[in-house]
Amino acid sequence: MIQLQDKVIVVTGASSGIGQAIALTCANAGACVVVNYRQSNTSAKKVVEEITRSGGNAIAIQADMSDEQQIQDLITQSTARFGKIDGWVNNAGADILTGEGAKADFDNKLQQLIDVDLKGTMQACWLMEKEFRDLGHGVFVNMSWDLSIHGFQGQNPQIFAATKAGVLGFTRSFAKSVGPNIRANVVSPGWIATAFVEEHMQRDYYDARISEIPLSRFGRPEDVAAAVLFLVSDDASYITGESININGGLV
């Protein structure tokens, strides 16, 4: 069983969905967890409460991952609370599929994805690298998309693939730049049963996607979290610059 005792893990975009599952999984493995959120203060506090009820240690910290100063503030506040950071999970992503994000034109959607998913990931890695070098070790896990290289039809997938492929390319180059004491890897989820799938995906579209997946189901947020747990742990100490697809064999 993987253990993260005495480790501090920051998870961005951790108030719901995959980020929430990652935060809970790391906490269950013994880590102190920073639950980052941009707007969902109530949801983030519920994640923290769930962790603390189980005997874990967590704190919720607000920060917009498209803002460099707020990323630095997140690092500063996390370090002030726990004394260090051992792992950083860049899970936060722009929502272009629901709410106001879905109503935006494609130029605006693309800019949101660039600012949060790509630039935000890069800035967090560059800022946190300095902390890891002072500490003498550290690990990053960045979030891409399994179909970013293979492609998927539609305009939303085009701009999503463009930014997530950028995350993959950046991480592989970054990993070659920051070794030997700092590792950086990518997790690339496929079709995951998040709230969007449950609330917005039409049944015929869902069934069509299922038919393409060798394991015949959508993944769970916990499936992604299990891969992240492995990568931030010492069990993955000889893995860097890699991408793990969590997609039931789709790609």
C-alpha positions as a printed Julia matrix, in Angstrom:
251×3 Matrix{Float64}:
   0.0    0.0     0.0
   1.38   3.38   -1.05
   2.09   5.74    1.84
   2.67   9.5     1.83
   3.43   9.93    5.51
   5.18  13.25    6.3
   4.56  14.55    2.76
   2.72  17.73    1.84
   0.8   17.68   -1.44
  -0.82  20.68   -3.14
  -3.72  19.83   -5.46
  -5.01  22.66   -7.64
  -8.68  22.67   -8.63
  -9.44  20.25   -5.8
 -12.93  21.33   -4.74
 -14.72  18.76   -6.93
 -14.36  15.99   -9.49
 -10.95  14.56  -10.25
  -9.16  17.11   -8.06
 -11.32  16.22   -5.07
 -10.59  12.51   -5.6
  -6.85  13.23   -5.77
  -6.95  15.27   -2.55
  -8.89  12.58   -0.68
  -6.68   9.77   -1.99
  -3.46  11.54   -1.0
  -4.89  12.35    2.42
  -5.94   8.73    2.94
  -2.34   7.76    2.2
  -1.13  10.0     5.03
  -0.26  13.26    3.26
  -1.07  16.74    4.47
  -3.12  18.21    1.62
  -3.68  21.73    0.33
  -7.1   21.88   -1.35
  -6.86  24.72   -3.86
  -9.95  26.29   -5.38
 -10.81  29.39   -7.42
 -14.48  30.06   -6.6
 -15.99  27.05   -4.81
 -15.13  27.91   -1.22
 -18.0   25.88    0.21
 -17.08  22.78   -1.79
 -13.4   23.1    -0.91
 -14.22  23.34    2.79
 -16.33  20.18    2.51
 -13.31  18.33    1.08
 -11.19  19.58    3.98
 -13.89  18.54    6.47
 -14.03  15.04    4.98
 -10.27  14.71    5.31
 -10.16  15.98    8.89
 -13.08  13.74    9.95
 -10.97  10.78    8.85
  -8.06  11.99   10.96
  -6.17  13.71    8.16
  -4.69  17.18    7.87
  -5.8   19.6     5.18
  -6.42  23.25    4.43
  -8.35  25.05    1.67
  -6.58  27.95   -0.07
  -8.09  30.13   -2.78
  -5.98  30.97   -5.83
  -6.71  31.6    -9.51
  -4.19  29.51  -11.44
  -4.21  31.94  -14.34
  -2.67  34.61  -12.09
   1.07  34.33  -11.39
   0.91  36.33   -8.16
  -1.92  34.18   -6.82
   0.09  31.05   -7.61
   2.99  32.49   -5.64
   0.62  33.34   -2.78
  -0.63  29.74   -2.82
   2.95  28.5    -2.5
   3.68  30.98    0.3
   0.53  30.17    2.3
   0.99  26.41    1.88
   4.59  26.58    3.04
   3.65  28.8     5.97
   1.05  26.28    7.12
   2.97  23.04    6.62
   6.61  24.14    6.49
   7.28  22.63    3.05
   5.7   21.21   -0.1
   6.76  17.78   -1.41
   4.39  17.36   -4.35
   2.4   19.63   -6.62
  -0.53  18.42   -8.75
  -1.58  20.8   -11.54
  -5.17  19.65  -11.89
  -6.99  22.99  -12.25
  -8.55  23.56  -15.65
 -10.78  26.09  -17.36
 -14.42  25.02  -17.7
 -15.47  25.65  -21.31
 -18.29  23.1   -21.31
 -20.74  24.35  -18.67
 -22.02  27.64  -17.28
 -20.63  30.9   -18.64
 -17.65  29.11  -20.17
 -19.91  27.19  -22.54
 -21.44  30.44  -23.82
 -18.09  32.0   -24.76
 -16.87  32.21  -28.35
 -13.99  29.98  -29.38
 -11.35  32.71  -29.13
 -12.37  33.29  -25.52
 -12.53  29.57  -24.76
  -9.07  29.08  -26.22
  -7.67  31.96  -24.18
  -9.15  30.53  -20.98
  -7.55  27.14  -21.69
  -4.21  28.75  -22.47
  -4.29  30.93  -19.35
  -5.31  28.21  -16.87
  -4.42  24.79  -18.28
  -1.23  25.63  -20.14
   0.26  28.88  -18.84
  -0.97  28.25  -15.3
   0.68  24.83  -15.28
   3.92  26.26  -16.63
   4.0   29.15  -14.16
   3.26  26.88  -11.21
   6.08  24.55  -12.24
   8.58  27.39  -12.68
   7.67  29.04   -9.37
   7.53  25.79   -7.41
  10.8   24.53   -8.9
  12.66  27.11   -6.82
  11.07  25.78   -3.63
  11.84  22.19   -4.55
  15.48  23.02   -5.24
  15.82  24.59   -1.81
  14.14  21.54   -0.27
  16.32  19.13   -2.24
  13.47  17.16   -3.79
   9.99  17.47   -5.26
   7.55  16.02   -7.73
   5.06  17.5   -10.18
   2.07  15.79  -11.76
   0.49  17.73  -14.62
  -2.86  16.99  -16.26
  -3.15  16.39  -20.0
  -5.72  14.49  -22.12
  -5.38  11.06  -23.65
  -6.76  12.24  -27.0
  -4.61  15.38  -27.23
  -2.12  13.56  -29.47
  -4.51  11.17  -31.27
  -7.26  13.72  -31.83
 -11.04  13.84  -31.52
 -13.57  15.54  -33.77
 -15.19  18.86  -32.9
 -14.15  22.45  -32.2
 -14.03  22.15  -28.42
 -11.78  19.06  -28.69
  -9.51  20.94  -31.12
  -8.7   23.74  -28.7
  -8.66  21.41  -25.7
  -6.25  19.09  -27.49
  -4.02  21.99  -28.5
  -3.54  23.19  -24.93
  -3.29  19.73  -23.36
  -0.72  18.64  -25.95
   1.19  21.74  -24.89
   1.11  20.53  -21.27
   2.54  17.19  -22.37
   5.32  18.76  -24.44
   6.18  21.24  -21.72
   6.32  18.58  -19.01
   8.64  16.31  -20.97
  11.05  19.19  -21.62
  10.69  20.45  -18.05
  11.51  16.99  -16.66
  14.77  16.96  -18.62
  15.62  20.36  -17.17
  14.98  19.84  -13.45
  16.47  16.42  -12.61
  17.94  14.62  -10.81
  16.15  15.59   -7.59
  12.9   16.9    -9.09
  10.52  14.73  -11.08
   7.7   15.78  -13.44
   5.12  13.51  -15.01
   1.76  13.68  -16.75
  -1.54  11.94  -16.16
  -3.83  11.89  -19.21
  -7.42  10.96  -18.35
  -9.85   9.72  -20.97
 -13.61   9.63  -20.48
 -14.15  10.05  -16.74
 -17.55   9.95  -15.0
 -17.52  13.48  -13.59
 -20.53  15.68  -12.89
 -20.42  16.91  -16.5
 -20.89  13.39  -17.83
 -23.71  12.65  -15.41
 -25.55  15.94  -15.87
 -24.88  17.06  -19.44
 -23.89  14.14  -21.68
 -26.67  12.69  -23.8
 -27.26   8.96  -23.52
 -26.61   8.12  -27.18
 -23.31  10.01  -27.08
 -22.37   8.23  -23.84
 -23.16   4.83  -25.34
 -21.1    5.63  -28.44
 -18.07   6.45  -26.29
 -18.53   3.28  -24.21
 -18.5    1.2   -27.4
 -15.0    2.54  -28.18
 -13.48   1.66  -24.8
 -12.02  -1.85  -24.43
 -12.9   -1.93  -20.69
 -16.49  -0.92  -21.54
 -16.94   1.8   -18.95
 -16.08   5.38  -18.18
 -13.33   5.84  -15.65
 -13.94   7.09  -12.12
 -12.17  10.1   -10.61
 -10.61   7.61   -8.2
  -8.97   5.82  -11.14
  -7.12   9.01  -12.01
  -6.33   9.69   -8.36
  -4.71   6.27   -7.98
  -2.26   7.07  -10.78
  -1.46  10.47   -9.28
  -0.88   8.86   -5.87
   1.64   6.49   -7.42
   3.48   9.27   -9.25
   3.82  11.56   -6.21
   5.04   8.67   -4.07
   8.53   7.31   -3.62
   7.37   4.15   -5.44
   7.72   6.18   -8.67
  11.17   7.56   -7.8
  12.67   6.41  -11.13
   9.87   7.76  -13.32
  10.03  11.23  -14.87
   8.97  12.78  -18.16
   6.3   10.11  -18.64
   2.57  10.23  -19.38
   0.11   7.64  -18.08
  -3.19   7.3   -19.95
  -6.16   6.57  -17.69
  -8.67   5.61  -20.36
  -9.63   1.94  -20.24
  -7.5    1.21  -23.3
  -9.18   3.76  -25.6
  -5.81   5.01  -26.87
